[in-house]
Structure formats: C-alpha cells, structure tokens
Amino acid sequence: MKTPQEIQRFELRLSGLGGQGILTLGKVLGAGLALEEGYYVAQTQSYGPEARGGASRSDLVISSHPISYPKPEQLDLLVALSQEACNQYYRNLKNGGFLLVDDSLVKQTPTNIYWGLPFTTLAKDKLGIAQAANMVLLGALAHLVPFILPRAMKKGLETSLSPRFLESNLKAFQLGLTQAKKKYPDVGTQWTSS
C-alpha cells in the first residue's frame, strides 16, 4: 500500500434525505479511504426516524494521523443532496471550505461559489435508476477531491457492496467521474493541502 497524501484533518459531511443512499455512500467512501489509501477515517452518521424523506447525514473525518476527536467541528467539504440539507448544514462549513450540491435538487445555494452537478437527474436519465445518484456523486468526488482516488473508490465499492449490485454501481461511479471531469477540468488548482 502506498503512503497516503499528507492530510492533517479533513472534515466531510454527506447530507440529504433518507432514501438517497447517504449512509451507504459514507461507508463506501470510508472503506476506500481507510482500507485502500491508508488514511485514518472516523465515520459517524445521523438520520431521522422516517425511512424515506427524513434528514440523513454521514460525517467523515480523514487524516494521515490518528484522529483524537471523531466528529467534525468545521467542515472542509459539505455535500448537499437536498435543499434542506444545504440550508441546515451550510453554517458548519469553515471559511474557505467547499460546497458541492446536487443542482437538480438544490435550487438556491447560500453562496455563489460552489460546485454543482445534477446527480439525481444523471442517474435517472443516463442509468434509469434515480437511487444510483449516490454513486454518481462518489465518482464526482474522485475527481473533485485530490486524495480521493478513483482506483481506491472502485475497490471500496467491491469491498462494501453485494456483487449483484456492483456492475450498476461501477457504471454510476464512472458516469460521475466523467461528468465532473467535463464540467471541472482544472479543479486540482483550487485545493491547498490542509
């Protein structure tokens, strides 16, 4: 295993509604970062009592060093797959942090500086499965965040998901990766190491 890119502490929140696959996405992302890339990862999650439609979030703290406090304090990256999540959690984004939204569902962002891709629309129109939006998002993250490597995320998918869902999820992942590269070709220049 190669040595991970040096990261002191990176805080990421995946947020949206129950039924959007937020918790699964957090597990796959955490597995890829920890098992394949060698990072320390602390993952916590929260969801409403409703099976679908209630608030849902998965928080990841990522570091090259042991993590002393497992919950985020100031987010480096907020991912919002619903308007409610964007409205509720934007205040937790640190100054200079990044916002990524599903712009097919988030119509009003609290800032003009954000990344947006229509994850749900892409999943529905290109794959015929709206529920695959979480894996389209994972593909986009593998382009947008320099230490989230596509190879490791594909391994995370293999580790975390049932083999019968693997092929469709890999297609969704590739779709997100391709769309993010098209829309944000020079994204790497926006990051500074934390």
Buried (B, 14 or more C-beta within 10 A) or exposed (E): EEEBEEBEBBBBBBBBBBBBBBBBBBBBBBBBBBBBBBBBBBBBBEBEEEEEEEBBBBBBBBBBEEBEEEEBEEBBBBBBBBBBBBBBBBEBBBEEBBBBBBBBBBEEBEEEEBBBBBBBBBBBEBBEBBBBBBBBBBBBBBBBBBBBBBEBBBBBBBEBBEEEEBEBBBBBBBBBBBBBBEBBEEBEEEEEEB
